[in-house]
């Protein structure tokens, strides 16, 4: 029998049980029927795992190539049933360049898959589970301009740019979308570091 104000998102119950090592049935199966006063607990990266998130990183550099610009992609495949949230993006350039980041729908990887460069950021689980998002790179880079722009600017030589400076600047990669990076300047050695987290989509988050 259903309860009044029953909570249907099970990962919050599982999180409460794991965080406090509670025994028995779900500790918080329903919301209060009236407005209540609560004090939030601080949740750091160490709690992401028991909240149902897996955290990953991807780092790569591509050398300068005459006449070519470098490109990187982090793609969440269609049908993955996973939402990815990008927490950190660091762009590097070893000569003056114009880096560009864009979020766009796509079903393809770039020319070179970079599976071995993707690592889990929580040593408690090693390098499993395998992330849903797929990393790839290419020379020359793919042309951008059809998606949502995340960053576009000028990078001085031997510089590093942090794209995400606040929590509000984080963004999600839904199934069927990818984060693309390209340097609009050819023949420049460039690199990027991306941190992201993944969890399964809840029922009401899924779209047809």
SEROBA-745655 format. One record per residue (C-alpha): residue number from 1; residue in three letters; chain; x, y, z. Coordinates in nm, 2 decimals, m for minus. Example, Ala and Ser with C-alpha at 12.3 -4.5 7.8 and 13.67 -1.06 7.14 Angstrom:
[pt 1 Ala A [1.23 m0.45 0.78]]
[pt 2 Ser A [1.37 m0.11 0.71]]
***
This chain:
[pt 1 Unk A [0.00 0.00 0.00]]
[pt 2 Unk A [0.14 0.34 m0.10]]
[pt 3 Unk A [0.22 0.59 0.17]]
[pt 4 Unk A [0.12 0.96 0.17]]
[pt 5 Unk A [0.41 1.17 0.02]]
[pt 6 Unk A [0.60 0.85 m0.05]]
[pt 7 Unk A [0.95 0.90 m0.18]]
[pt 8 Unk A [1.00 0.71 m0.51]]
[pt 9 Unk A [1.36 0.80 m0.57]]
[pt 10 Unk A [1.53 0.51 m0.40]]
[pt 11 Unk A [1.89 0.63 m0.41]]
[pt 12 Unk A [1.83 0.88 m0.13]]
[pt 13 Unk A [1.71 0.60 0.10]]
[pt 14 Unk A [2.01 0.39 0.01]]
[pt 15 Unk A [2.24 0.69 0.07]]
[pt 16 Unk A [2.10 0.75 0.42]]
[pt 17 Unk A [2.13 0.38 0.51]]
[pt 18 Unk A [2.49 0.36 0.39]]
[pt 19 Unk A [2.60 0.69 0.54]]
[pt 20 Unk A [2.48 0.61 0.89]]
[pt 21 Unk A [2.50 0.22 0.86]]
[pt 22 Unk A [2.13 0.18 0.95]]
[pt 23 Unk A [1.97 m0.16 0.98]]
[pt 24 Unk A [1.62 m0.26 0.88]]
[pt 25 Unk A [1.38 m0.11 0.63]]
[pt 26 Unk A [1.43 0.22 0.44]]
[pt 27 Unk A [1.49 0.50 0.70]]
[pt 28 Unk A [1.31 0.78 0.51]]
[pt 29 Unk A [1.03 0.63 0.29]]
[pt 30 Unk A [0.82 0.95 0.28]]
[pt 31 Unk A [0.84 1.33 0.31]]
[pt 32 Unk A [0.69 1.52 0.60]]
[pt 33 Unk A [0.33 1.62 0.55]]
[pt 34 Unk A [0.40 1.98 0.68]]
[pt 35 Unk A [0.69 2.22 0.64]]
[pt 36 Unk A [0.98 2.12 0.87]]
[pt 37 Unk A [1.30 2.27 0.97]]
[pt 38 Unk A [1.62 2.08 0.88]]
[pt 39 Unk A [1.99 2.14 0.88]]
[pt 40 Unk A [2.18 2.00 0.58]]
[pt 41 Unk A [2.49 1.79 0.63]]
[pt 42 Unk A [2.80 1.87 0.43]]
[pt 43 Unk A [2.87 1.62 0.16]]
[pt 44 Unk A [3.22 1.60 0.01]]
[pt 45 Unk A [3.37 1.39 m0.26]]
[pt 46 Unk A [3.41 1.09 m0.02]]
[pt 47 Unk A [3.03 1.06 m0.01]]
[pt 48 Unk A [2.97 1.06 m0.39]]
[pt 49 Unk A [3.01 0.68 m0.40]]
[pt 50 Unk A [2.74 0.61 m0.14]]
[pt 51 Unk A [2.51 0.87 m0.31]]
[pt 52 Unk A [2.51 0.65 m0.62]]
[pt 53 Unk A [2.77 0.85 m0.82]]
[pt 54 Unk A [3.09 0.72 m0.98]]
[pt 55 Unk A [3.36 0.98 m1.05]]
[pt 56 Unk A [3.61 0.98 m1.34]]
[pt 57 Unk A [3.89 1.18 m1.50]]
[pt 58 Unk A [4.04 1.20 m1.85]]
[pt 59 Unk A [4.37 1.37 m1.93]]
[pt 60 Unk A [4.54 1.39 m2.27]]
[pt 61 Unk A [4.78 1.60 m2.47]]
[pt 62 Unk A [4.82 1.60 m2.85]]
[pt 63 Unk A [5.13 1.74 m3.01]]
[pt 64 Unk A [5.15 2.01 m3.28]]
[pt 65 Unk A [5.06 1.90 m3.63]]
[pt 66 Unk A [5.13 2.12 m3.93]]
[pt 67 Unk A [4.81 2.24 m4.08]]
[pt 68 Unk A [4.59 2.06 m3.83]]
[pt 69 Unk A [4.40 2.16 m3.51]]
[pt 70 Unk A [4.36 1.92 m3.22]]
[pt 71 Unk A [4.02 1.79 m3.11]]
[pt 72 Unk A [3.89 1.60 m2.80]]
[pt 73 Unk A [3.55 1.45 m2.73]]
[pt 74 Unk A [3.37 1.31 m2.42]]
[pt 75 Unk A [3.05 1.14 m2.54]]
[pt 76 Unk A [2.76 1.00 m2.35]]
[pt 77 Unk A [2.61 0.73 m2.58]]
[pt 78 Unk A [2.25 0.73 m2.67]]
[pt 79 Unk A [2.06 0.47 m2.45]]
[pt 80 Unk A [2.33 0.47 m2.18]]
[pt 81 Unk A [2.06 0.55 m1.91]]
[pt 82 Unk A [2.33 0.76 m1.74]]
[pt 83 Unk A [2.36 1.13 m1.66]]
[pt 84 Unk A [2.71 1.27 m1.65]]
[pt 85 Unk A [2.80 1.60 m1.47]]
[pt 86 Unk A [3.12 1.77 m1.57]]
[pt 87 Unk A [3.30 1.91 m1.26]]
[pt 88 Unk A [3.63 2.04 m1.39]]
[pt 89 Unk A [3.78 2.13 m1.73]]
[pt 90 Unk A [4.14 2.25 m1.77]]
[pt 91 Unk A [4.26 2.35 m2.11]]
[pt 92 Unk A [4.64 2.39 m2.19]]
[pt 93 Unk A [4.82 2.54 m2.49]]
[pt 94 Unk A [5.19 2.55 m2.56]]
[pt 95 Unk A [5.16 2.83 m2.81]]
[pt 96 Unk A [4.90 3.10 m2.85]]
[pt 97 Unk A [4.57 2.94 m2.94]]
[pt 98 Unk A [4.19 2.99 m2.94]]
[pt 99 Unk A [4.03 2.70 m2.75]]
[pt 100 Unk A [3.66 2.63 m2.79]]
[pt 101 Unk A [3.42 2.40 m2.59]]
[pt 102 Unk A [3.08 2.30 m2.71]]
[pt 103 Unk A [2.80 2.06 m2.60]]
[pt 104 Unk A [2.62 1.91 m2.89]]
[pt 105 Unk A [2.41 1.60 m2.99]]
[pt 106 Unk A [2.62 1.33 m3.16]]
[pt 107 Unk A [2.63 0.95 m3.19]]
[pt 108 Unk A [3.00 0.91 m3.31]]
[pt 109 Unk A [3.34 0.92 m3.15]]
[pt 110 Unk A [3.64 1.09 m3.30]]
[pt 111 Unk A [3.91 0.90 m3.48]]
[pt 112 Unk A [4.11 0.77 m3.19]]
[pt 113 Unk A [3.95 0.61 m2.88]]
[pt 114 Unk A [4.12 0.69 m2.55]]
[pt 115 Unk A [3.98 0.42 m2.32]]
[pt 116 Unk A [4.30 0.37 m2.12]]
[pt 117 Unk A [4.33 0.74 m2.03]]
[pt 118 Unk A [4.00 0.74 m1.84]]
[pt 119 Unk A [4.04 0.67 m1.47]]
[pt 120 Unk A [3.81 0.63 m1.17]]
[pt 121 Unk A [3.88 0.91 m0.91]]
[pt 122 Unk A [3.78 0.70 m0.61]]
[pt 123 Unk A [4.04 0.43 m0.51]]
[pt 124 Unk A [3.78 0.24 m0.32]]
[pt 125 Unk A [3.64 0.09 m0.64]]
[pt 126 Unk A [3.96 0.08 m0.85]]
[pt 127 Unk A [3.90 0.13 m1.22]]
[pt 128 Unk A [3.55 m0.02 m1.22]]
[pt 129 Unk A [3.27 0.02 m1.31]]
[pt 130 Unk A [3.36 0.12 m1.66]]
[pt 131 Unk A [3.22 0.47 m1.73]]
[pt 132 Unk A [2.94 0.52 m1.98]]
[pt 133 Unk A [3.11 0.82 m2.13]]
[pt 134 Unk A [3.35 0.75 m2.41]]
[pt 135 Unk A [3.67 0.96 m2.46]]
[pt 136 Unk A [3.83 1.02 m2.80]]
[pt 137 Unk A [4.06 1.25 m2.99]]
[pt 138 Unk A [4.14 1.36 m3.35]]
[pt 139 Unk A [4.38 1.55 m3.57]]
[pt 140 Unk A [4.25 1.74 m3.75]]
[pt 141 Unk A [3.97 1.85 m3.51]]
[pt 142 Unk A [3.60 1.84 m3.60]]
[pt 143 Unk A [3.44 2.17 m3.69]]
[pt 144 Unk A [3.21 2.31 m3.42]]
[pt 145 Unk A [2.93 2.56 m3.42]]
[pt 146 Unk A [2.61 2.36 m3.40]]
[pt 147 Unk A [2.57 2.31 m3.03]]
[pt 148 Unk A [2.57 2.50 m2.70]]
[pt 149 Unk A [2.89 2.69 m2.64]]
[pt 150 Unk A [3.06 2.63 m2.31]]
[pt 151 Unk A [3.38 2.83 m2.36]]
[pt 152 Unk A [3.54 3.03 m2.63]]
[pt 153 Unk A [3.85 3.25 m2.57]]
[pt 154 Unk A [4.22 3.32 m2.62]]
[pt 155 Unk A [4.48 3.11 m2.45]]
[pt 156 Unk A [4.83 3.27 m2.43]]
[pt 157 Unk A [5.13 3.04 m2.49]]
[pt 158 Unk A [5.22 2.80 m2.21]]
[pt 159 Unk A [4.90 2.87 m2.02]]
[pt 160 Unk A [4.62 2.67 m1.85]]
[pt 161 Unk A [4.26 2.78 m1.84]]
[pt 162 Unk A [4.01 2.66 m1.58]]
[pt 163 Unk A [3.67 2.66 m1.75]]
[pt 164 Unk A [3.46 2.58 m1.44]]
[pt 165 Unk A [3.52 2.82 m1.15]]
[pt 166 Unk A [3.21 2.77 m0.94]]
[pt 167 Unk A [2.96 2.48 m0.87]]
[pt 168 Unk A [2.70 2.67 m1.07]]
[pt 169 Unk A [2.93 2.65 m1.38]]
[pt 170 Unk A [2.91 2.27 m1.38]]
[pt 171 Unk A [2.70 2.12 m1.66]]
[pt 172 Unk A [2.55 1.78 m1.76]]
[pt 173 Unk A [2.60 1.56 m2.06]]
[pt 174 Unk A [2.28 1.37 m2.13]]
[pt 175 Unk A [2.26 1.05 m2.33]]
[pt 176 Unk A [2.32 1.13 m2.70]]
[pt 177 Unk A [2.53 1.44 m2.63]]
[pt 178 Unk A [2.91 1.51 m2.62]]
[pt 179 Unk A [3.15 1.77 m2.49]]
[pt 180 Unk A [3.37 1.87 m2.78]]
[pt 181 Unk A [3.70 2.06 m2.76]]
[pt 182 Unk A [3.88 2.21 m3.05]]
[pt 183 Unk A [4.17 2.45 m3.09]]
[pt 184 Unk A [4.08 2.70 m3.37]]
[pt 185 Unk A [4.46 2.75 m3.41]]
[pt 186 Unk A [4.65 2.49 m3.62]]
[pt 187 Unk A [4.99 2.34 m3.53]]
[pt 188 Unk A [4.97 2.39 m3.16]]
[pt 189 Unk A [5.03 2.13 m2.88]]
[pt 190 Unk A [4.72 2.13 m2.67]]
[pt 191 Unk A [4.58 1.93 m2.38]]
[pt 192 Unk A [4.28 1.90 m2.15]]
[pt 193 Unk A [4.18 1.75 m1.82]]
[pt 194 Unk A [3.82 1.66 m1.76]]
[pt 195 Unk A [3.66 1.55 m1.43]]
[pt 196 Unk A [3.30 1.42 m1.43]]
[pt 197 Unk A [3.06 1.20 m1.23]]
[pt 198 Unk A [2.80 0.96 m1.35]]
[pt 199 Unk A [2.48 0.80 m1.21]]
[pt 200 Unk A [2.18 0.61 m1.34]]
[pt 201 Unk A [1.89 0.83 m1.45]]
[pt 202 Unk A [1.58 0.82 m1.23]]
[pt 203 Unk A [1.25 0.72 m1.40]]
[pt 204 Unk A [1.11 1.08 m1.43]]
[pt 205 Unk A [1.44 1.21 m1.57]]
[pt 206 Unk A [1.43 0.98 m1.88]]
[pt 207 Unk A [1.30 1.12 m2.20]]
[pt 208 Unk A [1.17 0.92 m2.50]]
***
